[in-house]
Amino acid sequence: MDAKSTTKKLIQINPERLKQYIAKTHAKYCIVITPEYSRGAIQDIQGGKYCCFNFFFFIRVYKSVNY
């Protein structure tokens, strides 16, 4: 597992960079987690091996699995 972080709203996502990162790390998929997404950022990665989570949703899922 690898992680990058931001505390700001994610305005855009570069799907080509995510593809390169997936290939470089031999990952099966990529999860993008940020406090807030713009509508355009979600549209940028539709149809790829990517999943976007709001940070607060991710924490709820994590707690439900680990408690």
C-alpha positions in Angstrom: 0.0 0.0 0.0 1.2 3.5 -0.8 -0.4 6.8 -0.1 -0.2 10.4 -1.1 -2.3 13.1 0.6 -3.8 16.5 0.3 -5.9 18.6 2.7 -7.5 20.6 -0.1 -10.3 19.9 -2.5 -9.1 17.8 -5.4 -9.9 19.8 -8.6 -8.6 17.4 -11.2 -7.1 14.0 -11.5 -4.6 13.0 -14.2 -5.7 9.5 -15.3 -2.5 9.0 -17.3 -0.4 9.5 -14.3 -2.5 7.0 -12.3 -2.1 4.5 -15.1 1.7 4.9 -15.0 1.7 4.6 -11.2 -0.4 1.4 -11.4 2.0 -0.1 -14.0 5.1 1.0 -12.0 3.9 -0.5 -8.8 2.2 -3.6 -10.4 -1.0 -2.7 -8.6 -4.4 -4.0 -9.5 -6.2 -0.7 -8.8 -5.8 2.7 -7.3 -7.9 4.3 -4.5 -7.9 8.1 -4.4 -8.9 9.6 -1.0 -9.4 13.3 -0.3 -11.6 15.5 1.8 -13.6 16.7 -1.2 -13.7 16.2 -5.0 -14.8 18.4 -7.8 -17.3 16.9 -10.3 -14.7 17.2 -13.0 -12.2 15.2 -10.9 -14.6 12.3 -10.7 -15.3 12.5 -14.5 -11.6 12.5 -15.2 -11.1 8.9 -14.0 -14.4 7.2 -14.9 -13.9 3.9 -16.6 -10.4 3.2 -15.2 -9.1 1.0 -12.4 -9.6 3.8 -9.9 -11.9 4.4 -7.0 -12.6 7.7 -5.3 -13.5 7.9 -1.6 -14.3 10.9 0.4 -12.0 10.9 3.5 -14.9 10.7 5.9 -16.5 7.8 4.1 -13.2 6.0 4.1 -12.8 6.4 7.9 -16.3 5.0 8.5 -15.5 1.9 6.4 -12.1 1.5 8.0 -13.6 1.7 11.5 -16.4 -0.8 10.7 -13.8 -3.3 9.5 -11.3 -2.8 12.3 -13.5 -2.6 15.4 
